[in-house]
Amino acid sequence: MKALYKSGAHEGFELVDRPEPETGPADVKIKVFTTGICGTDLHIQSWDAWAAANINAPLIAGHEFYGEVVEIGEDVLDVKVGDKVSGEGHVVCGICRNCRAGRRQMCINTQSVGVQRDGAFAEYVVIPETNVWVHQGDSVTPELGAIFDPFGNAVHTALSFPLVGEDVLITGAGPIGLMAIAVARHAGARKIAITDVSAPRLELARNIGVDLAVDVSKMRVKEAQHELGMREGFDIGLEMSGHPTALPEMIDNMNHGGRIAMLGLPSQSIDINWGKVVTHMLTLKGIYGREMFETWYAMSAMLSSNAVLREHIASVITDRLPAAEWEQGFALARAGGGGKVVLDWTTI
């Protein structure tokens, strides 16, 4: 099969022929139709310090995908050949304290698809049946199915706190931040503001229906509050950027008792005014991945019941390329000027 292969501890990928993965007794083999390019994949491609510390090379990367089941192991119970599926990328141990308590997203022994085990930048991928998500009906296209993983990040983050009637600040208009706009609106938010410095991404946010898209190179969040007619601070903060100035400015503009969900991974230490966190009684919650599998049920339910939401999530995909043009796809994703980049593995 063709696959994007990281042959060792160095920069780059190679599109090469690799053996098809073998299907274990409890595994499912999937013919990959589409894959999304994630920030994690960019780290692996450039082989930065994070990749060097976390990646088991040689490796086939890729963890955002949609495809069709072509083979099942003898112990597989529910998934069937022909099912159209995406996959939860965190493979858990099932026996640690959190797994046994039903908190699989907190497994201390997690192995990630495309990070510690071979992933989906290939014509075939194998994952455990317990990680397979079967799409019901026809509301999920191959492109939409390819971004279920990051959509899950947006859903997990946005639904961490009740949103009905609340004023929401999202920092970072990357693909996950953009999807969080649609989720927050679906969940009943009153006013939604998003910040970034990319004009194309802020325009995407406006098209999705954000109340105010803030270019923080020209306007501060405090000014945005006045423009929205807000008398007090934001009730809910969704930090999606990881930028060192985003969280401190968010904290400065939260209402007393405000709640912040943090998905963005900082690349450096952030100086926080902890006195304000204490005296304003703020809640900060770290988010990693998706709740397994409550987030997946929420994603499918929202997409199947709300055509406008489905259209807005799909609009986050701005570039679709054949897998053979992966270098251009990675360049587009790294430039950070648009939305999600999807590779088509049926045209390789």
Protein Blocks (a to p, Z undefined) as FASTA:
>chain_A
ZZdddfbjcedddddddddddddfkbccdddfbdcddfklmmmmnopaklmmmpccddde
hjbdcdddfbdcfkbmkbcghiacdddfbdcehlamklmnopamlockbccehilpccfb
dfbdcddfklpccdehjkbcfklmmmmmmmmmmmmmmmmpcfehpacddehjafklmmmm
mmmmmnopabdcdddfbfklmmmmmmnopabdcdfklbcfklmmmmnopabdcfbdcdfk
lpaklmmmmmmmccehiacddfbdcfbdcdddfklmmmnopacdddehjadfklmmmmmm
mmmmmmklmmmmmmmpmbdcdfklmmmmmmmmmnopaccddddfklZZ
